[in-house]
Amino acid sequence: MESLADPSKWGAWMSETMLKGMITENELIKLMEVKPSELRYLRVEKGMPFVQLSKTMRVYLEEDLMEWFKKNRTASKASCLLHPTASYCR
């Protein structure tokens, strides 16, 4: 395997290597169907967890994202009336 000491080669390496549970920023933007500015807002203002690999490269761990989504889940009053025992209604 070639050295990963050069951050400019990380993108190519990561796209060729399946890292279970890890997603690149561009992949997350496409998956969530959000703009880069919206993802930045979630990261900076709302505390969405990420791993900073270099000054401009970030990746996201599936486990961290799912935990963050569950912690930040909200429900309407109507939903909680229908499902009062749901964890997001407590």
DABEL-V107759 format. One record per run of one state. SS is the DSSP state (h for helix, s for strand, l for the rest). FROM is the first residue (numbers start at 1). TO is the last residue. If there is no record, write none. Layout:
ss & from & to
SS & FROM & TO
SS & FROM & TO
This chain:
ss & from & to
l & 1 & 6
h & 7 & 16
l & 17 & 21
s & 22 & 24
h & 25 & 32
l & 33 & 35
h & 36 & 44
l & 45 & 50
s & 51 & 52
l & 53 & 57
s & 58 & 61
h & 62 & 71
l & 72 & 76
h & 77 & 82
l & 83 & 86
h & 87 & 89
l & 90 & 90
